Amino acid sequence: MSLQLAVALDSPSFDAGDWVTWARQADDARLDFLTIEDSFGRHGPDAVLTAARIAPVTRHVGLIPVATTTHTEPFHLSTAIASLDYASRGRAGWQVRVSAEPGEASLLGRREPLPVDALFEEAGDAVEVVRRLWDSWEDDAIIKDVPTGRFIDREKLHYIAFDGKYFSVKGPSIVPRPPQGQPVVAALAHSAPVWEFAGRSADLVFITPSDADDAAKIKARLDPALKVFADLVVFLDERDTDAIQRRGSATSDAAVFAGTAAQLADLLGRWSGSGIDGVRLRPAEITRDLRHITEHLVPELRQRGLFRPSAATTLRERLGLPVAINRYSAQGAVRA
């Protein structure tokens, strides 16, 4: 069984050239997508803006930046991700994150963090607002009717009328509906509250199993509609002794692998039978390990039939997600 393959890019570098180089490596290897890490208290570039910078210089790879819902208005998130979807021609996603750190709240002069359950309740409302805003323009709202001077059909724009515990938003969006209709929403689910949030609000979930059996157990607890990727931190070298030496005593929330590309391919072969859809590799040293992933691991996986590059042009298609029907269109009203 073949797996889909992604990488997590995490670096404090503010050099745009670094990000372009890494993104092009992932793109040339035909990886399914890459994620870009971020948080409010982190030293490094804004993930969404970084994704926007690398979108025009890539052609295939999906782009999923992290953006927190705790200190960001959903209206702004909806326009940023919709714009990224246009810049990438339908390859955009969004990894939702919450912030429970008092230090991050103080950066914005905000309230003390909510309890974890409330943070994910707020995140669920934020995702719902964002999704409604993406649908607030029907696909054929732009008419560009020169004789009448009408640019848009106002009947095809909709007030989303969201009035909840955390947000009150009317809409419509200031950006037309994204090329994918609904860019892919992802979450890192390492505990039961996040599993529940992912089932309600996400399309894609990252899990942190210790091995293939653990991956199968977690997969069985998740909503069957979710696409499931297992996270794996990797130290890769041509000699396993070098990789093991680099790893040292390193630990992570995810499983940690140190060895050669062939040994990692053996491991992924075992994981492929767990029912997961793919694997997100986290390079321990981004420049060194990403090069080994793209130049050594990918050819090894392709030779074994464990990875097949997709010809799909959008991220939703690549992940096998259904076409996103606009909830405000006539077709969406019938389905509802």
PyMOL commands that set and color helices and strands:
alter all, ss='L'
color gray80, all
select helices_A, chain A and resi 16-28+47-57+74-87+102-107+116-135+154-156+192-201+212-221+240-247+261-274+286-304+315-319+330-335
alter helices_A, ss='H'
color red, helices_A
select strands_A, chain A and resi 4-9+33-36+62-68+93-97+142-145+150-152+162-163+168-169+184-188+204-207+227-236+255-259+278-283
alter strands_A, ss='S'
color yellow, strands_A
deselect
rebuild
show_as cartoon
